[in-house]
Amino acid sequence: MGIQIKTMGFCAIVIGAFFVFLGFKANAEREALAASGISVPGVITSAKIDHGSKNKKLHHLMVTWKAGETAHNDQRFLVKKAFFDSKVHDGSEVKVPDVTVRYVPGQEADAIIVGGSSDFAGMEYLGYIVAFIGVVICWFGFRKRVVAPAQ
């Protein structure tokens, strides 16, 4: 029983640390986009709804956009459902093809669609909570039980 509790606590700490990492990474990317990001027009070339784990719907847009003078990027973006629905009809027919792509020069692979891309900003707070719960669980798992001697 004690090993299972310790394992659960350790797993919660690791998961919490991962959420903290995601949150800090998303905040750094957001700050880089705000400080030195460039906004360019893009055109949706196709749209698709995929099914992820537990049959969750994932809304993808394929967007063509130009970074700099000569580079043409054809990139797939995961977007929020509301944004997808505002641009696409019946799950695949693009009705509003124009979007704005924001990127940091030299980091085109990390580009976002303005208003449509979601990020993990704020996940560090969830990570702190999950890690704290893991510490509490570990504390209970490692606590020695004192048994009163029989009289």
Rosetta constraint file for C-alpha pairs under 8 A:
AtomPair CA 1 CA 5 HARMONIC 6.43 0.50
AtomPair CA 2 CA 6 HARMONIC 6.17 0.50
AtomPair CA 2 CA 141 HARMONIC 5.36 0.50
AtomPair CA 2 CA 142 HARMONIC 7.49 0.50
AtomPair CA 3 CA 7 HARMONIC 6.03 0.50
AtomPair CA 3 CA 141 HARMONIC 7.31 0.50
AtomPair CA 4 CA 8 HARMONIC 6.16 0.50
AtomPair CA 5 CA 9 HARMONIC 6.16 0.50
AtomPair CA 5 CA 137 HARMONIC 6.59 0.50
AtomPair CA 5 CA 138 HARMONIC 6.80 0.50
AtomPair CA 5 CA 140 HARMONIC 7.87 0.50
AtomPair CA 5 CA 141 HARMONIC 5.45 0.50
AtomPair CA 6 CA 10 HARMONIC 6.10 0.50
AtomPair CA 6 CA 137 HARMONIC 6.87 0.50
AtomPair CA 6 CA 138 HARMONIC 5.01 0.50
AtomPair CA 6 CA 141 HARMONIC 5.12 0.50
AtomPair CA 6 CA 142 HARMONIC 7.16 0.50
AtomPair CA 7 CA 11 HARMONIC 6.08 0.50
AtomPair CA 7 CA 138 HARMONIC 7.93 0.50
AtomPair CA 8 CA 12 HARMONIC 6.19 0.50
AtomPair CA 8 CA 134 HARMONIC 7.22 0.50
AtomPair CA 8 CA 137 HARMONIC 7.34 0.50
AtomPair CA 8 CA 138 HARMONIC 7.82 0.50
AtomPair CA 9 CA 13 HARMONIC 6.31 0.50
AtomPair CA 9 CA 133 HARMONIC 7.39 0.50
AtomPair CA 9 CA 134 HARMONIC 4.04 0.50
AtomPair CA 9 CA 135 HARMONIC 6.22 0.50
AtomPair CA 9 CA 136 HARMONIC 7.42 0.50
AtomPair CA 9 CA 137 HARMONIC 4.86 0.50
AtomPair CA 9 CA 138 HARMONIC 4.80 0.50
AtomPair CA 10 CA 14 HARMONIC 6.32 0.50
AtomPair CA 10 CA 134 HARMONIC 6.12 0.50
AtomPair CA 10 CA 135 HARMONIC 7.64 0.50
AtomPair CA 10 CA 138 HARMONIC 6.77 0.50
AtomPair CA 11 CA 15 HARMONIC 6.10 0.50
AtomPair CA 11 CA 134 HARMONIC 7.21 0.50
AtomPair CA 12 CA 16 HARMONIC 5.92 0.50
AtomPair CA 12 CA 130 HARMONIC 5.89 0.50
AtomPair CA 12 CA 131 HARMONIC 5.72 0.50
AtomPair CA 12 CA 133 HARMONIC 7.01 0.50
AtomPair CA 12 CA 134 HARMONIC 4.59 0.50
AtomPair CA 13 CA 17 HARMONIC 6.15 0.50
AtomPair CA 13 CA 130 HARMONIC 6.66 0.50
AtomPair CA 13 CA 131 HARMONIC 4.18 0.50
AtomPair CA 13 CA 132 HARMONIC 7.29 0.50
AtomPair CA 13 CA 133 HARMONIC 7.73 0.50
AtomPair CA 13 CA 134 HARMONIC 4.90 0.50
AtomPair CA 13 CA 135 HARMONIC 6.69 0.50
AtomPair CA 14 CA 18 HARMONIC 6.28 0.50
AtomPair CA 14 CA 131 HARMONIC 7.23 0.50
AtomPair CA 15 CA 19 HARMONIC 6.33 0.50
AtomPair CA 15 CA 127 HARMONIC 7.17 0.50
AtomPair CA 15 CA 130 HARMONIC 7.18 0.50
AtomPair CA 15 CA 131 HARMONIC 7.21 0.50
AtomPair CA 16 CA 20 HARMONIC 6.25 0.50
AtomPair CA 16 CA 126 HARMONIC 7.18 0.50
AtomPair CA 16 CA 127 HARMONIC 3.86 0.50
AtomPair CA 16 CA 128 HARMONIC 6.05 0.50
AtomPair CA 16 CA 129 HARMONIC 7.22 0.50
AtomPair CA 16 CA 130 HARMONIC 4.85 0.50
AtomPair CA 16 CA 131 HARMONIC 4.43 0.50
AtomPair CA 17 CA 21 HARMONIC 6.20 0.50
AtomPair CA 17 CA 127 HARMONIC 5.93 0.50
AtomPair CA 17 CA 128 HARMONIC 7.56 0.50
AtomPair CA 17 CA 131 HARMONIC 6.65 0.50
AtomPair CA 18 CA 22 HARMONIC 6.26 0.50
AtomPair CA 18 CA 127 HARMONIC 7.04 0.50
AtomPair CA 19 CA 23 HARMONIC 6.13 0.50
AtomPair CA 19 CA 123 HARMONIC 5.48 0.50
AtomPair CA 19 CA 124 HARMONIC 5.50 0.50
AtomPair CA 19 CA 126 HARMONIC 6.72 0.50
AtomPair CA 19 CA 127 HARMONIC 4.53 0.50
AtomPair CA 20 CA 24 HARMONIC 6.22 0.50
AtomPair CA 20 CA 123 HARMONIC 6.13 0.50
AtomPair CA 20 CA 124 HARMONIC 3.72 0.50
AtomPair CA 20 CA 125 HARMONIC 7.01 0.50
AtomPair CA 20 CA 126 HARMONIC 7.48 0.50
AtomPair CA 20 CA 127 HARMONIC 4.80 0.50
AtomPair CA 20 CA 128 HARMONIC 6.78 0.50
AtomPair CA 21 CA 25 HARMONIC 6.05 0.50
AtomPair CA 21 CA 124 HARMONIC 6.86 0.50
AtomPair CA 22 CA 26 HARMONIC 6.07 0.50
AtomPair CA 22 CA 120 HARMONIC 6.08 0.50
AtomPair CA 22 CA 121 HARMONIC 7.54 0.50
AtomPair CA 22 CA 123 HARMONIC 6.44 0.50
AtomPair CA 22 CA 124 HARMONIC 6.93 0.50
AtomPair CA 23 CA 27 HARMONIC 6.18 0.50
AtomPair CA 23 CA 120 HARMONIC 5.38 0.50
AtomPair CA 23 CA 121 HARMONIC 4.79 0.50
AtomPair CA 23 CA 122 HARMONIC 5.45 0.50
AtomPair CA 23 CA 123 HARMONIC 4.41 0.50
AtomPair CA 23 CA 124 HARMONIC 4.48 0.50
AtomPair CA 23 CA 125 HARMONIC 7.87 0.50
AtomPair CA 24 CA 28 HARMONIC 6.16 0.50
AtomPair CA 24 CA 121 HARMONIC 7.18 0.50
AtomPair CA 24 CA 123 HARMONIC 7.99 0.50
AtomPair CA 24 CA 124 HARMONIC 6.53 0.50
AtomPair CA 25 CA 29 HARMONIC 6.23 0.50
AtomPair CA 25 CA 121 HARMONIC 7.97 0.50
AtomPair CA 26 CA 30 HARMONIC 6.08 0.50
AtomPair CA 26 CA 119 HARMONIC 6.18 0.50
AtomPair CA 26 CA 120 HARMONIC 5.40 0.50
AtomPair CA 26 CA 121 HARMONIC 5.04 0.50
AtomPair CA 27 CA 31 HARMONIC 6.15 0.50
AtomPair CA 27 CA 120 HARMONIC 7.94 0.50
AtomPair CA 27 CA 121 HARMONIC 5.52 0.50
AtomPair CA 27 CA 122 HARMONIC 7.98 0.50
AtomPair CA 28 CA 32 HARMONIC 6.16 0.50
AtomPair CA 29 CA 33 HARMONIC 6.17 0.50
AtomPair CA 30 CA 34 HARMONIC 6.20 0.50
AtomPair CA 31 CA 35 HARMONIC 6.01 0.50
AtomPair CA 32 CA 36 HARMONIC 5.87 0.50
AtomPair CA 32 CA 37 HARMONIC 6.61 0.50
AtomPair CA 32 CA 104 HARMONIC 7.08 0.50
AtomPair CA 33 CA 37 HARMONIC 4.13 0.50
AtomPair CA 33 CA 38 HARMONIC 7.56 0.50
AtomPair CA 33 CA 102 HARMONIC 7.21 0.50
AtomPair CA 33 CA 103 HARMONIC 6.40 0.50
AtomPair CA 33 CA 104 HARMONIC 5.98 0.50
AtomPair CA 36 CA 104 HARMONIC 6.11 0.50
AtomPair CA 36 CA 105 HARMONIC 8.00 0.50
AtomPair CA 37 CA 102 HARMONIC 6.16 0.50
AtomPair CA 37 CA 103 HARMONIC 5.16 0.50
AtomPair CA 37 CA 104 HARMONIC 4.47 0.50
AtomPair CA 37 CA 105 HARMONIC 7.22 0.50
AtomPair CA 38 CA 102 HARMONIC 5.43 0.50
AtomPair CA 38 CA 103 HARMONIC 5.46 0.50
AtomPair CA 38 CA 104 HARMONIC 6.17 0.50
AtomPair CA 38 CA 105 HARMONIC 7.47 0.50
AtomPair CA 39 CA 100 HARMONIC 6.40 0.50
AtomPair CA 39 CA 101 HARMONIC 5.60 0.50
AtomPair CA 39 CA 102 HARMONIC 4.30 0.50
AtomPair CA 39 CA 103 HARMONIC 6.65 0.50
AtomPair CA 40 CA 65 HARMONIC 7.23 0.50
AtomPair CA 40 CA 66 HARMONIC 7.13 0.50
AtomPair CA 40 CA 67 HARMONIC 7.57 0.50
AtomPair CA 40 CA 100 HARMONIC 5.76 0.50
AtomPair CA 40 CA 101 HARMONIC 5.36 0.50
AtomPair CA 40 CA 102 HARMONIC 6.35 0.50
AtomPair CA 41 CA 65 HARMONIC 6.44 0.50
AtomPair CA 41 CA 66 HARMONIC 7.70 0.50
AtomPair CA 41 CA 98 HARMONIC 7.13 0.50
AtomPair CA 41 CA 99 HARMONIC 6.05 0.50
AtomPair CA 41 CA 100 HARMONIC 4.72 0.50
AtomPair CA 41 CA 101 HARMONIC 6.06 0.50
AtomPair CA 42 CA 63 HARMONIC 6.22 0.50
AtomPair CA 42 CA 64 HARMONIC 5.61 0.50
AtomPair CA 42 CA 65 HARMONIC 4.45 0.50
AtomPair CA 42 CA 66 HARMONIC 7.40 0.50
AtomPair CA 42 CA 98 HARMONIC 5.94 0.50
AtomPair CA 42 CA 99 HARMONIC 5.09 0.50
AtomPair CA 42 CA 100 HARMONIC 5.58 0.50
AtomPair CA 42 CA 101 HARMONIC 6.04 0.50
AtomPair CA 43 CA 63 HARMONIC 5.40 0.50
AtomPair CA 43 CA 64 HARMONIC 5.34 0.50
AtomPair CA 43 CA 65 HARMONIC 6.58 0.50
AtomPair CA 43 CA 97 HARMONIC 5.19 0.50
AtomPair CA 43 CA 98 HARMONIC 4.89 0.50
AtomPair CA 43 CA 99 HARMONIC 6.02 0.50
AtomPair CA 44 CA 61 HARMONIC 6.48 0.50
AtomPair CA 44 CA 62 HARMONIC 5.74 0.50
AtomPair CA 44 CA 63 HARMONIC 4.37 0.50
AtomPair CA 44 CA 64 HARMONIC 6.45 0.50
AtomPair CA 44 CA 94 HARMONIC 7.27 0.50
AtomPair CA 44 CA 97 HARMONIC 4.71 0.50
AtomPair CA 44 CA 98 HARMONIC 6.46 0.50
AtomPair CA 44 CA 99 HARMONIC 7.15 0.50
AtomPair CA 45 CA 61 HARMONIC 7.63 0.50
AtomPair CA 45 CA 62 HARMONIC 5.57 0.50
AtomPair CA 45 CA 63 HARMONIC 5.62 0.50
AtomPair CA 45 CA 64 HARMONIC 6.72 0.50
AtomPair CA 45 CA 94 HARMONIC 7.78 0.50
AtomPair CA 45 CA 97 HARMONIC 7.29 0.50
AtomPair CA 46 CA 61 HARMONIC 5.98 0.50
AtomPair CA 46 CA 62 HARMONIC 5.15 0.50
AtomPair CA 46 CA 63 HARMONIC 7.34 0.50
AtomPair CA 46 CA 92 HARMONIC 7.02 0.50
AtomPair CA 46 CA 93 HARMONIC 7.75 0.50
AtomPair CA 46 CA 94 HARMONIC 6.85 0.50
AtomPair CA 47 CA 59 HARMONIC 7.69 0.50
AtomPair CA 47 CA 60 HARMONIC 5.82 0.50
AtomPair CA 47 CA 61 HARMONIC 4.57 0.50
AtomPair CA 47 CA 62 HARMONIC 6.18 0.50
AtomPair CA 47 CA 88 HARMONIC 7.15 0.50
AtomPair CA 47 CA 91 HARMONIC 7.05 0.50
AtomPair CA 47 CA 92 HARMONIC 5.01 0.50
AtomPair CA 47 CA 93 HARMONIC 7.16 0.50
AtomPair CA 47 CA 94 HARMONIC 6.86 0.50
AtomPair CA 48 CA 59 HARMONIC 6.24 0.50
AtomPair CA 48 CA 60 HARMONIC 5.28 0.50
AtomPair CA 48 CA 61 HARMONIC 6.50 0.50
AtomPair CA 48 CA 91 HARMONIC 6.49 0.50
AtomPair CA 48 CA 92 HARMONIC 5.68 0.50
AtomPair CA 49 CA 57 HARMONIC 6.36 0.50
AtomPair CA 49 CA 58 HARMONIC 5.57 0.50
AtomPair CA 49 CA 59 HARMONIC 4.76 0.50
AtomPair CA 49 CA 60 HARMONIC 6.10 0.50
AtomPair CA 49 CA 91 HARMONIC 6.51 0.50
AtomPair CA 49 CA 92 HARMONIC 7.73 0.50
AtomPair CA 50 CA 57 HARMONIC 5.76 0.50
AtomPair CA 50 CA 58 HARMONIC 5.05 0.50
AtomPair CA 50 CA 59 HARMONIC 6.55 0.50
AtomPair CA 50 CA 60 HARMONIC 7.51 0.50
AtomPair CA 51 CA 55 HARMONIC 5.12 0.50
AtomPair CA 51 CA 56 HARMONIC 5.37 0.50
AtomPair CA 51 CA 57 HARMONIC 4.66 0.50
AtomPair CA 51 CA 58 HARMONIC 5.82 0.50
AtomPair CA 52 CA 56 HARMONIC 5.01 0.50
AtomPair CA 52 CA 57 HARMONIC 6.13 0.50
AtomPair CA 52 CA 58 HARMONIC 6.40 0.50
AtomPair CA 58 CA 78 HARMONIC 7.03 0.50
AtomPair CA 58 CA 79 HARMONIC 7.90 0.50
AtomPair CA 59 CA 78 HARMONIC 5.77 0.50
AtomPair CA 59 CA 79 HARMONIC 5.68 0.50
AtomPair CA 59 CA 80 HARMONIC 6.77 0.50
AtomPair CA 59 CA 81 HARMONIC 6.30 0.50
AtomPair CA 59 CA 84 HARMONIC 6.52 0.50
AtomPair CA 60 CA 76 HARMONIC 6.54 0.50
AtomPair CA 60 CA 77 HARMONIC 5.50 0.50
AtomPair CA 60 CA 78 HARMONIC 4.64 0.50
AtomPair CA 60 CA 79 HARMONIC 6.10 0.50
AtomPair CA 60 CA 84 HARMONIC 7.87 0.50
AtomPair CA 61 CA 76 HARMONIC 5.66 0.50
AtomPair CA 61 CA 77 HARMONIC 5.25 0.50
AtomPair CA 61 CA 78 HARMONIC 6.60 0.50
AtomPair CA 61 CA 79 HARMONIC 7.22 0.50
AtomPair CA 61 CA 84 HARMONIC 7.80 0.50
AtomPair CA 62 CA 74 HARMONIC 6.75 0.50
AtomPair CA 62 CA 75 HARMONIC 5.60 0.50
AtomPair CA 62 CA 76 HARMONIC 4.40 0.50
AtomPair CA 62 CA 77 HARMONIC 6.32 0.50
AtomPair CA 63 CA 73 HARMONIC 7.88 0.50
AtomPair CA 63 CA 74 HARMONIC 5.63 0.50
AtomPair CA 63 CA 75 HARMONIC 5.39 0.50
AtomPair CA 63 CA 76 HARMONIC 6.29 0.50
AtomPair CA 63 CA 77 HARMONIC 7.41 0.50
AtomPair CA 64 CA 72 HARMONIC 7.03 0.50
AtomPair CA 64 CA 73 HARMONIC 5.57 0.50
AtomPair CA 64 CA 74 HARMONIC 4.39 0.50
AtomPair CA 64 CA 75 HARMONIC 6.43 0.50
AtomPair CA 65 CA 72 HARMONIC 5.92 0.50
AtomPair CA 65 CA 73 HARMONIC 5.31 0.50
AtomPair CA 65 CA 74 HARMONIC 6.58 0.50
AtomPair CA 65 CA 101 HARMONIC 7.33 0.50
AtomPair CA 66 CA 70 HARMONIC 7.37 0.50
AtomPair CA 66 CA 71 HARMONIC 5.79 0.50
AtomPair CA 66 CA 72 HARMONIC 4.59 0.50
AtomPair CA 66 CA 73 HARMONIC 5.95 0.50
AtomPair CA 67 CA 71 HARMONIC 5.39 0.50
AtomPair CA 67 CA 72 HARMONIC 6.35 0.50
AtomPair CA 67 CA 73 HARMONIC 7.11 0.50
AtomPair CA 67 CA 105 HARMONIC 7.82 0.50
AtomPair CA 67 CA 108 HARMONIC 7.51 0.50
AtomPair CA 77 CA 112 HARMONIC 7.37 0.50
AtomPair CA 77 CA 113 HARMONIC 7.46 0.50
AtomPair CA 77 CA 117 HARMONIC 7.23 0.50
AtomPair CA 78 CA 117 HARMONIC 6.35 0.50
AtomPair CA 78 CA 118 HARMONIC 7.72 0.50
AtomPair CA 79 CA 83 HARMONIC 6.69 0.50
AtomPair CA 79 CA 84 HARMONIC 6.43 0.50
AtomPair CA 79 CA 113 HARMONIC 7.84 0.50
AtomPair CA 79 CA 116 HARMONIC 5.02 0.50
AtomPair CA 79 CA 117 HARMONIC 4.63 0.50
AtomPair CA 79 CA 118 HARMONIC 6.35 0.50
AtomPair CA 80 CA 84 HARMONIC 6.20 0.50
AtomPair CA 80 CA 116 HARMONIC 5.61 0.50
AtomPair CA 80 CA 117 HARMONIC 6.31 0.50
AtomPair CA 80 CA 118 HARMONIC 6.45 0.50
AtomPair CA 81 CA 85 HARMONIC 6.06 0.50
AtomPair CA 82 CA 86 HARMONIC 6.25 0.50
AtomPair CA 83 CA 87 HARMONIC 6.50 0.50
AtomPair CA 83 CA 115 HARMONIC 7.31 0.50
AtomPair CA 83 CA 116 HARMONIC 5.35 0.50
AtomPair CA 84 CA 88 HARMONIC 5.83 0.50
AtomPair CA 84 CA 116 HARMONIC 7.58 0.50
AtomPair CA 85 CA 89 HARMONIC 6.72 0.50
AtomPair CA 85 CA 91 HARMONIC 7.70 0.50
AtomPair CA 86 CA 96 HARMONIC 7.62 0.50
AtomPair CA 87 CA 94 HARMONIC 6.12 0.50
AtomPair CA 87 CA 95 HARMONIC 5.67 0.50
AtomPair CA 87 CA 96 HARMONIC 4.78 0.50
AtomPair CA 87 CA 97 HARMONIC 6.69 0.50
AtomPair CA 88 CA 92 HARMONIC 6.24 0.50
AtomPair CA 88 CA 93 HARMONIC 5.55 0.50
AtomPair CA 88 CA 94 HARMONIC 4.40 0.50
AtomPair CA 88 CA 95 HARMONIC 5.32 0.50
AtomPair CA 88 CA 96 HARMONIC 6.83 0.50
AtomPair CA 89 CA 93 HARMONIC 5.01 0.50
AtomPair CA 89 CA 94 HARMONIC 6.07 0.50
AtomPair CA 89 CA 95 HARMONIC 6.12 0.50
AtomPair CA 99 CA 113 HARMONIC 6.88 0.50
AtomPair CA 99 CA 114 HARMONIC 7.48 0.50
AtomPair CA 100 CA 113 HARMONIC 5.81 0.50
AtomPair CA 100 CA 114 HARMONIC 5.59 0.50
AtomPair CA 101 CA 111 HARMONIC 6.66 0.50
AtomPair CA 101 CA 112 HARMONIC 5.71 0.50
AtomPair CA 101 CA 113 HARMONIC 4.59 0.50
AtomPair CA 101 CA 114 HARMONIC 5.96 0.50
AtomPair CA 102 CA 111 HARMONIC 5.63 0.50
AtomPair CA 102 CA 112 HARMONIC 5.44 0.50
AtomPair CA 102 CA 113 HARMONIC 6.27 0.50
AtomPair CA 102 CA 114 HARMONIC 6.47 0.50
AtomPair CA 103 CA 107 HARMONIC 6.79 0.50
AtomPair CA 103 CA 108 HARMONIC 5.74 0.50
AtomPair CA 103 CA 110 HARMONIC 6.76 0.50
AtomPair CA 103 CA 111 HARMONIC 4.38 0.50
AtomPair CA 103 CA 112 HARMONIC 6.57 0.50
AtomPair CA 104 CA 108 HARMONIC 6.43 0.50
AtomPair CA 104 CA 110 HARMONIC 7.84 0.50
AtomPair CA 104 CA 111 HARMONIC 7.20 0.50
AtomPair CA 107 CA 111 HARMONIC 7.23 0.50
AtomPair CA 112 CA 116 HARMONIC 7.76 0.50
AtomPair CA 112 CA 117 HARMONIC 5.67 0.50
AtomPair CA 113 CA 117 HARMONIC 5.31 0.50
AtomPair CA 122 CA 126 HARMONIC 7.39 0.50
AtomPair CA 123 CA 127 HARMONIC 6.17 0.50
AtomPair CA 124 CA 128 HARMONIC 6.17 0.50
AtomPair CA 125 CA 129 HARMONIC 6.43 0.50
AtomPair CA 126 CA 130 HARMONIC 6.18 0.50
AtomPair CA 127 CA 131 HARMONIC 5.95 0.50
AtomPair CA 128 CA 132 HARMONIC 6.02 0.50
AtomPair CA 129 CA 133 HARMONIC 6.24 0.50
AtomPair CA 130 CA 134 HARMONIC 6.22 0.50
AtomPair CA 131 CA 135 HARMONIC 6.21 0.50
AtomPair CA 132 CA 136 HARMONIC 6.28 0.50
AtomPair CA 133 CA 137 HARMONIC 6.17 0.50
AtomPair CA 134 CA 138 HARMONIC 6.08 0.50
AtomPair CA 135 CA 139 HARMONIC 6.03 0.50
AtomPair CA 136 CA 140 HARMONIC 6.35 0.50
AtomPair CA 137 CA 141 HARMONIC 6.19 0.50
AtomPair CA 138 CA 142 HARMONIC 6.07 0.50
AtomPair CA 139 CA 143 HARMONIC 5.96 0.50
